[in-house]
Structures are given as structure tokens and as C-alpha cells.
Amino acid sequence: MGAVSGIVAAVAGLASAQLAAAAGRPEASPVTAVGGAVVDLTPVAVREWAIRLFGTSDKLVLGLGILAVLAALAVGTGLLAVRHLPAALAVTGGFGLVGALAALSRPEASWRDALPSLVGALVSAGVLYLLVTAAGRTRPAGAPQGRADSMDLRRFGRLVVAVLAASAGVGIGARRLGAHGSADATASRARFRLPRPTVPAPPVPAGADLRVPGLGPFLTPNPDFYRVDTALVVPRVDADTWRLRIHGEGVTRPLELDLRQLLARPVVEHDITLTCVSNEVGGPYAGNARWLGVRLGDLLREAGVRPPSQGGTADQLVARSVDGMTIGTPVEAVMDGRAALLAVGMNGRPLPFAHGFPVRMVVPGLYGYVSACKWLAELRLTTFAAYDAYWVRRSWAQQAVVKTQARIDTPRPYADLSPGRVAVAGVAWAQHRGIERVQVRVDGGPWQEARLGTADGVDTWRQWVWPWQATPGRHRLEVRATDGAGAVQTGVRTGTVPDGATGWHTVDVNVRALG
């Protein structure tokens, strides 16, 4: 009964905390706040291991892990309460304090963010006291511990069911309140209509999509586009109240814009491939989309900013999202003429919430952690010497140009193939340099030229295919690319830290014997 009391008290406390967070900021709920603090404190090597192991489900796994730890602690607290109730109540208060401190440590936090954890701890302590006191009355006088009167045990059971039912009601209320809190954002996205581009992107050229079985489409559908970020709760920003502030060193005309004012400027369209720095060689964290937005370089010039090459004093543009994430981008790269955008559209649709609605940054040629801020709220001009953005403070490089990479998408690793003609195909990318050639070899033999799909500019990946006459046995396939500057992809294997992985992607397959 002590263990049951601890679990039920924890459920009641979490439901109450969730309701309090829904009435304020969802990011302040204990599980989210503690999860965010765990992400911040996790060593880089452990975080990269989690991404490799769990992929884009890493946040779900983290949340489930926190709940599992809380369940174990709740059982222990309930057992302690049976023997020493004041100590158990003090432990419960300590859990609430940990959650409150975690909430206050988050970016953009205010003192109100501590309230959900404190409310949850108070409710949990009250329920624990109620249940453990009731459990103590179920044991007849003189009976050994663990021996309960059946009638009183039924009363205890009814009390447990009542608390769980009330907690469920509170949880449903929290869910509905949270949905109501994000309803304005959802409605604003539903109302939002993408503007017609002043400079539309040309159609994807014929032959860019090779349509090889096992090879994904040239433009990645929005639901399939990778997502790697630290947001345990996806921010849902109301486009009608969204504002962007541009200020800082070298800004002679500070700007503050709403969405309508931003889109009063020329709107352009570009096909751009994005890549995450956490992408291992051959990994899935790359995607290609058609982005619609306003040129970021033009907006900075409007604010009076000059790049360092023209005497500007700021060399870093720090983008801040609504949840406090900071990303530092070289000013020179944003203003050198490339298609750096404040994007509002993705593949002909408003940005999905998970990909930054209403406005995000897209800068081709740089890894996302130094260029692709989502849920954008502020742009501040400063220097790399004066400020380290979020990831730089966690052992990643200040500046990170996308490395030339090629990936084999088909056949899959350890595939069992029939002998004969096999299409070996994949994608290669070197954003802002382009791909000039892709070569494949088998079992360390001579490099063979693959056929490239038609180029769609220098900022997108290129599909490639090579016809292989497969013979029986086990074989190793390797691929490498050469970028538009003539640099051949290195075969030296390095990890993702501090500025992206290198090496040739290899795939081992088995070709069945004839007959």
C-alpha cells in the first residue's frame, strides 16, 4: 500500500503541475523543464550516442526515461512514508524544488515558471499524506505489518480509485487548456496564405529525380524532413502576434517587424538542402526542400549592417528563437549573395510548427546549428570573440561549412541480392559548391563513374546511380563525391564533433549464388 500510495501521489502531482503549466507556459511543466536541463547538462558524446541510437525519437525516449525514474522514486517515497511520513513529505518537497529550479534555469524563464513544480509537489504531498494515513488505518491493532482488514482495504482501494479519477480529470483539463492555449497559433497558421514569390524558383529540372527504386524523391516531403533540435515541446507561435527584432553592433537602423511587414519586402523561392552536423557518414539527417521567404542579407542592409569585408564591425549574427535557443551565423556568409532566407514556406506550404512556423532561418552551405534557427524571435549583431552561442558552449565549432558527402541509399546495408544488374544509387551534397562527380567502387577496386541527376543549382543535393553487375559473394560498396570546387571527398573517418563527420560511406551486401 505504501508503494501504491507513492505512485498515485506522483500521478496526482504531475497532473496538477501539467494543469498549472498549461495555464502559463507549457515549457514550465516538470517533465519538460527537467528534460531540458538534462539535455543542457548531457555531455556531447552521450548526446551524439543518443541521436545515433534513437534518431529523431530521442526526445520521446528522454521523456519516458524521466517518467520511469519518477515512478521508481515515487515507489521509494511511498515505502518511506509508511515508516516515516515526515521524511517522505520532505523528499516530495525536494522533488518539487528540483523541478522549480530546472524550470527557472531555462531560457526566457520567469519566476512564474517555478509554480507548476511547486503546485505539483504540494498536491503530491497532500495525496501521499491522505493515502498513507488511510493505509495505516487498514491494519487492525496488534496485527503484523502488511496484514490489513479487508473492509478497510476496500475503503483504501476506493480512495485510490477516486484520486486516480480526479487526476485523470485534471489531466484532461490540462490537455484541453493546452490545446486552447495553442488554438490561436493553430488558427493563425490555418489562415496564413503564402505570398506569391517576386522571384519564383524555376521548376525542378528534368532528370534531377532519377526515380530509382529505393531512392527517395528529389524534394523531401515535409512530414519526412528530418528534425533535430532541443525543443521537448514544439513551440506553437501565433503568427498574428509574432515580432522580429533586429539590433546590435553595426546596426544603424534597428528594425522591429511583424509578419505582414516582413512579407511586404520582395519574397523569393529557392531549392536548398539542409544538413545537421550530427549526421554521421551515410546518416539520414539531410533533406531537400523548396523554401519561400525574404532575403536575409537585404534585410540586414536595410538595418544598416555591413559585412566585415566591407568594413562592418560585427562578424556574427546571433539568432534567438522564442524558446531561448541561440544560433550564431557568420555575417559574411549571410551577406555574400547566397540564398540566405527568413523562410515562411516549405514545399509550397506554410512552415510546419515542428520546422519553425511562422519564420525560420535557412542559410545554404552551413550546418543547421550555425544557420537554421527555428521559431525566430530576434537577430542580434555581435562578434564571435564577444559571444558564444548555445552549441559553441558545448564543444562545437563556432563556424561550420557543410562538408562534401555522398550516401548510398540503395541497396541497404546487409541486403541479400540476386546476381546480375543492381542499381547502386544515392545522393551527394556540398551546398553552395555543388557536386561535379560521384564515384563508386566495389571491394576496394578501381573507382567507377556514377551517372548524376541533373543539377538544380549549387545549393541542393544531386541524385546519382551506378549500374553494378553483381557477382555471388559478400561485397563492400563505397562511394565518394567531388564538389564544384574540385575537392574530392576525404576517406579519413572522423566523428561529428566539432564541425561535422568525414569519410566514405560503405555498405556491405551479400549476393546469392546462382541456382
C-alpha positions in Angstrom: 0.0 0.0 0.0 2.9 2.3 0.6 4.2 1.7 -3.0 0.7 2.3 -4.4 0.4 5.5 -2.3 3.6 6.8 -3.7 2.7 6.1 -7.4 -0.8 7.6 -7.0 0.6 10.7 -5.2 3.1 11.2 -8.1 0.3 10.9 -10.7 -1.8 13.4 -8.9 1.2 15.8 -8.6 2.2 15.5 -12.2 -1.4 16.1 -13.4 -1.7 19.2 -11.2 1.6 20.5 -12.4 0.6 19.9 -16.0 -2.6 21.9 -15.5 -0.6 24.8 -13.9 1.9 24.8 -16.8 -0.9 24.7 -19.4 -2.3 27.9 -17.8 1.1 29.5 -18.1 3.9 28.2 -20.2 3.9 24.5 -21.3 7.7 24.6 -21.2 7.5 25.0 -17.4 5.9 21.6 -16.7 8.3 19.5 -14.5 9.0 16.8 -17.1 9.7 19.3 -19.8 11.8 21.6 -17.6 13.8 18.7 -16.1 14.2 17.2 -19.6 15.5 20.5 -21.0 18.0 20.7 -18.1 19.2 17.1 -18.7 19.7 17.9 -22.4 21.8 21.0 -21.4 23.9 19.1 -19.0 24.4 15.9 -21.1 28.0 15.6 -22.4 28.3 15.9 -26.2 29.5 12.3 -26.6 26.4 11.0 -24.8 24.0 13.2 -26.8 25.5 12.1 -30.1 25.2 8.5 -29.0 21.5 9.0 -28.2 20.9 10.6 -31.6 22.7 7.7 -33.3 20.7 5.1 -31.3 17.2 6.7 -31.2 17.3 9.1 -34.1 14.5 11.7 -34.0 12.8 9.7 -31.2 15.4 10.8 -28.7 13.1 13.3 -27.1 10.4 10.7 -26.6 12.9 8.3 -25.1 14.2 11.0 -22.8 10.6 11.8 -21.6 9.8 8.2 -21.0 13.1 7.8 -19.1 12.3 10.7 -16.8 8.8 9.2 -16.1 10.4 5.8 -15.4 12.8 7.4 -12.9 10.0 9.4 -11.3 8.0 6.1 -10.9 10.9 4.4 -9.2 11.4 7.4 -6.9 7.6 7.5 -6.2 7.6 3.9 -5.1 10.6 4.6 -2.8 9.0 7.6 -1.3 5.7 5.7 -0.7 7.7 2.9 1.1 9.5 5.6 3.2 6.2 7.3 4.0 4.8 4.1 5.7 7.8 4.1 8.1 8.5 7.9 8.4 5.8 10.1 6.9 7.5 13.5 7.6 10.7 12.4 5.9 8.7 11.3 2.8 6.9 14.6 2.7 10.2 16.4 2.9 11.5 14.3 0.0 8.4 15.1 -2.1 9.0 18.8 -1.4 12.6 18.3 -2.6 11.4 16.9 -5.9 9.2 19.9 -6.4 12.2 22.2 -5.6 14.3 20.4 -8.2 11.6 20.8 -10.8 11.2 24.5 -10.0 15.0 25.1 -10.2 15.1 23.3 -13.6 12.2 25.5 -14.9 14.0 28.7 -13.7 17.2 27.6 -15.4 15.5 27.5 -18.8 16.0 30.4 -21.3 13.2 33.0 -21.1 12.1 31.8 -17.7 10.4 33.9 -15.1 9.5 33.3 -11.5 6.1 32.0 -12.6 7.7 29.0 -14.3 8.6 27.6 -10.8 4.9 27.4 -9.9 3.9 24.2 -11.7 6.5 22.1 -10.0 5.7 23.6 -6.6 2.0 23.1 -7.1 2.6 19.5 -8.2 4.8 18.9 -5.1 2.1 20.4 -2.8 -0.6 18.2 -4.3 1.6 15.1 -4.3 2.5 15.6 -0.6 -1.2 16.1 0.3 -2.3 13.0 -1.5 0.6 11.0 -0.1 -0.4 12.1 3.5 -4.0 11.2 2.8 -3.3 7.7 1.4 -0.6 6.7 3.8 -2.8 7.8 6.8 -5.6 5.8 5.3 -3.4 2.8 4.8 -2.3 2.9 8.4 -5.9 2.6 9.5 -6.4 -0.6 7.4 -4.3 -2.6 9.8 -6.1 -3.9 12.9 -4.5 -3.1 16.2 -1.8 -5.6 17.0 -1.7 -7.1 13.5 1.7 -7.6 11.9 2.8 -5.0 9.3 1.3 -5.9 5.9 -1.8 -7.5 7.5 -4.9 -5.5 6.6 -8.5 -5.5 7.4 -10.4 -6.4 4.3 -13.2 -3.9 4.8 -10.7 -1.0 5.4 -8.6 -2.3 2.5 -11.6 -1.8 0.2 -12.0 1.7 1.5 -8.3 2.4 0.7 -8.9 1.0 -2.8 -11.9 3.2 -3.3 -9.8 6.2 -2.2 -7.0 5.3 -4.7 -9.6 5.0 -7.5 -11.1 8.4 -6.6 -7.7 10.1 -6.6 -6.8 8.5 -9.9 -10.1 9.5 -11.4 -9.6 13.1 -10.2 -6.1 13.1 -11.6 -7.4 11.9 -14.9 -9.9 14.7 -15.0 -7.2 17.2 -14.1 -5.0 15.8 -16.9 -7.8 16.0 -19.4 -8.4 19.6 -18.3 -4.7 20.4 -18.7 -4.7 18.9 -22.2 -7.7 20.9 -23.3 -6.3 24.1 -21.7 -3.0 23.5 -23.5 -4.9 22.9 -26.8 -6.9 26.1 -26.2 -3.6 28.0 -25.4 -2.2 26.9 -28.8 -5.5 27.3 -30.6 -4.7 30.9 -31.7 -1.4 29.7 -33.1 -3.1 26.8 -35.0 -5.8 29.1 -36.3 -3.2 31.7 -37.4 -1.4 29.1 -39.4 -4.6 27.9 -41.0 -5.4 31.4 -42.0 -1.9 32.2 -43.3 -1.6 32.2 -47.1 1.8 32.1 -48.6 2.6 35.2 -50.7 3.3 34.8 -54.4 7.0 34.9 -54.9 8.5 38.0 -56.5 11.3 35.7 -57.8 9.9 32.2 -58.1 12.2 29.2 -58.3 12.3 27.5 -61.7 10.7 24.1 -62.0 12.9 21.2 -60.8 14.8 20.3 -63.9 14.0 17.2 -65.8 16.4 14.4 -64.8 17.1 15.7 -61.3 14.9 13.0 -59.9 16.3 9.7 -61.1 13.3 7.7 -59.8 15.3 4.7 -58.8 13.5 2.2 -56.5 14.8 2.6 -53.0 15.9 6.2 -53.6 13.8 8.9 -52.1 12.3 11.8 -54.0 14.4 14.8 -55.0 12.3 17.1 -52.8 11.8 15.7 -49.4 8.1 15.8 -48.3 7.5 17.9 -45.2 6.4 15.0 -42.9 9.6 13.1 -43.9 12.0 16.0 -43.4 14.4 15.3 -40.5 14.1 17.2 -37.2 17.0 17.6 -34.8 16.6 20.3 -32.0 16.4 20.6 -28.3 12.7 21.6 -28.0 11.0 18.9 -25.9 7.7 20.8 -26.5 7.4 22.2 -30.0 6.7 26.0 -29.7 3.4 27.0 -31.3 3.8 30.6 -32.2 0.8 32.8 -33.1 1.6 34.4 -36.5 -0.6 37.4 -35.7 1.4 38.4 -32.6 4.8 37.3 -33.9 7.5 40.0 -33.9 11.2 40.1 -35.0 13.7 42.5 -33.6 17.0 43.3 -35.4 19.6 45.2 -33.4 23.1 45.2 -32.2 26.6 46.2 -33.2 26.8 47.9 -36.5 23.0 48.3 -36.8 22.3 51.9 -37.7 18.6 51.5 -38.2 17.2 48.9 -35.7 14.1 47.1 -37.0 11.1 45.6 -35.3 8.7 43.8 -37.8 5.6 41.8 -37.6 4.9 39.1 -40.2 2.9 41.4 -42.5 5.7 44.0 -42.5 8.3 41.3 -43.2 6.5 40.0 -46.2 5.9 43.5 -47.6 9.5 43.0 -48.9 10.4 41.0 -52.0 9.7 37.3 -51.5 11.9 34.8 -53.2 11.9 31.0 -53.7 14.9 28.6 -53.6 15.6 24.9 -53.5 18.0 24.3 -50.6 19.3 21.1 -49.0 19.8 21.3 -45.2 22.1 19.1 -43.2 22.6 18.5 -39.5 26.1 18.5 -38.0 25.1 15.4 -36.0 24.7 13.4 -39.3 27.1 10.5 -39.3 28.6 9.4 -42.6 25.7 7.9 -44.5 23.2 9.2 -42.0 19.6 10.3 -42.6 19.8 13.9 -41.3 19.8 15.7 -44.7 16.7 16.9 -46.6 15.9 19.0 -49.7 13.0 21.4 -49.9 11.7 24.4 -51.8 11.8 27.4 -49.4 9.9 30.6 -49.7 11.0 33.8 -47.8 12.7 37.1 -47.6 16.4 37.6 -48.3 18.2 38.0 -45.0 21.1 39.8 -46.5 18.8 42.5 -47.9 17.1 42.9 -44.5 20.4 43.4 -42.8 21.5 46.0 -45.3 18.2 47.8 -44.7 19.2 47.9 -41.0 22.5 49.5 -42.0 24.7 46.4 -41.5 27.9 46.0 -43.5 29.7 42.7 -43.7 33.3 42.5 -42.3 34.7 42.5 -45.9 33.2 46.0 -46.3 34.3 47.4 -43.0 31.5 46.1 -40.8 32.2 45.8 -37.1 30.0 42.7 -36.5 31.1 39.3 -37.8 28.4 37.1 -36.0 24.6 37.2 -36.4 23.1 35.6 -33.3 19.6 34.3 -33.9 17.3 33.7 -30.9 14.2 31.5 -31.0 11.1 32.0 -28.9 12.3 29.3 -26.5 15.7 30.9 -26.0 17.9 28.8 -28.3 20.7 30.9 -29.8 22.5 30.1 -33.1 25.5 32.1 -34.3 26.0 32.6 -38.1 28.8 34.4 -39.9 27.6 37.7 -41.1 29.8 37.4 -44.2 28.1 34.2 -45.2 24.6 35.7 -44.8 25.6 38.8 -46.9 27.8 37.3 -49.7 24.9 36.8 -52.1 23.9 33.3 -51.4 20.2 32.5 -50.9 20.1 33.1 -47.1 16.4 33.4 -46.2 14.0 34.2 -43.5 11.7 31.4 -44.6 7.9 31.2 -44.2 7.1 28.4 -46.6 8.4 24.9 -47.2 7.4 22.9 -50.3 4.5 25.2 -51.1 3.0 25.1 -47.6 3.4 27.3 -44.5 6.2 26.0 -42.3 5.1 23.2 -40.1 5.2 24.0 -36.4 8.0 21.4 -36.0 10.1 23.2 -38.6 9.8 26.7 -37.3 6.4 28.3 -38.1 6.0 31.2 -38.6 9.6 32.2 -39.5 12.9 30.4 -39.5 16.4 30.9 -41.0 17.8 28.9 -43.9 21.4 29.5 -45.0 22.8 27.2 -47.6 26.3 25.8 -47.1 26.4 25.9 -43.3 25.3 23.2 -40.9 22.0 23.8 -39.2 23.4 24.5 -35.8 25.1 27.7 -37.1 22.5 28.7 -39.6 19.0 27.3 -39.3 17.3 28.9 -36.2 13.6 27.9 -36.0 10.8 29.9 -34.3 12.8 33.0 -34.9 12.3 36.0 -32.5 15.5 38.1 -32.6 18.5 38.8 -34.7 21.4 40.5 -32.8 24.7 41.6 -34.4 27.8 40.9 -32.4 31.2 39.3 -32.8 32.5 35.7 -32.4 35.0 37.0 -29.9 32.3 38.5 -27.7 29.7 35.8 -27.6 29.4 32.0 -27.8 26.0 30.7 -29.0 24.3 27.6 -27.4 26.2 24.9 -29.3 29.6 26.6 -29.2 29.4 26.5 -25.4 29.0 22.7 -25.8 32.2 21.9 -27.7 31.0 22.6 -31.2 32.9 24.8 -33.6 32.0 28.5 -34.0 31.7 28.2 -37.7 31.0 25.0 -39.7 30.8 24.8 -43.5 29.0 21.7 -44.8 31.4 19.0 -45.8 31.2 17.2 -49.2 29.3 14.0 -48.6 27.9 11.1 -50.7 25.5 8.5 -49.4 24.3 5.1 -50.7 20.6 4.8 -50.2 20.1 1.5 -52.2 21.0 -1.3 -51.7 20.6 -1.2 -48.0 23.3 -2.5 -45.6 23.4 -6.3 -45.4 20.9 -6.6 -48.3 20.5 -10.1 -49.8 20.7 -9.6 -53.6 20.3 -11.6 -56.7 23.3 -11.8 -59.0 23.1 -9.6 -62.1 22.5 -6.0 -62.7 21.9 -4.0 -59.5 21.3 -0.2 -59.3 23.5 1.3 -56.7 22.1 4.8 -56.0 22.0 7.6 -53.5 22.5 11.4 -53.0 25.6 13.6 -52.7 25.7 17.2 -51.4 28.1 20.1 -51.0 25.8 23.0 -50.5 27.0 26.3 -52.1 29.7 24.5 -54.0 27.6 21.9 -55.8 28.5 18.3 -56.9 30.6 17.6 -60.0 31.0 13.9 -59.9 30.3 10.8 -57.8 32.3 7.6 -58.0 31.6 4.1 -56.7 33.9 1.1 -56.1 33.5 -2.5 -55.1 35.8 -4.3 -52.7 38.5 -1.7 -52.9 38.7 -1.9 -56.7 39.0 1.0 -59.2 36.6 3.9 -58.9 33.7 3.8 -61.3 31.8 6.9 -62.6 28.2 7.1 -61.5 25.6 8.9 -63.5 24.4 12.1 -61.9 20.9 13.5 -61.9 20.5 17.0 -63.4 21.8 19.7 -61.1 19.3 22.1 -59.6 21.8 24.8 -58.6 24.7 24.5 -56.2 22.6 24.6 -53.0 20.8 21.2 -53.4 21.9 17.6 -53.3 22.3 15.6 -56.5 21.0 12.1 -57.0 23.3 9.5 -58.6 23.1 5.9 -59.8 25.7 3.3 -60.9 24.8 0.0 -62.6 26.6 -2.8 -60.9 27.0 -6.3 -62.4 26.8 -8.1 -59.1 28.5 -11.5 -58.7 27.9 -14.1 -56.0 29.6 -13.5 -52.6 29.9 -10.8 -50.0 30.9 -7.4 -51.3 31.6 -3.9 -49.9 30.4 -0.8 -51.8 32.0 2.6 -51.3 31.1 6.0 -52.6 32.8 9.4 -52.8 32.0 12.7 -54.3 33.8 15.7 -55.9 32.4 19.1 -55.2 32.1 22.1 -57.6 35.5 23.5 -56.4 37.2 20.3 -57.5 37.8 19.0 -53.9 37.5 15.2 -53.6 35.7 13.9 -50.5 38.2 12.6 -48.0 38.2 9.0 -46.9 39.5 9.8 -43.5 36.9 8.9 -40.9 36.1 11.4 -38.2 33.2 11.9 -35.9 30.6 14.6 -35.9 32.3 16.8 -33.2 33.3 19.6 -33.6 32.3 20.5 -37.1 30.8 17.5 -39.0 31.8 13.9 -39.9 34.1 12.9 -42.7 34.7 9.6 -44.5 33.4 7.5 -47.3 30.0 5.8 -46.9 30.3 2.0 -47.1 27.6 -0.7 -47.5 28.2 -4.4 -47.1 25.9 -6.7 -49.1 25.5 -10.4 -49.9 24.9 -11.6 -53.5 23.3 -15.1 -53.6 24.9 -17.8 -55.5 23.3 -18.9 -58.8 20.8 -21.7 -58.6 
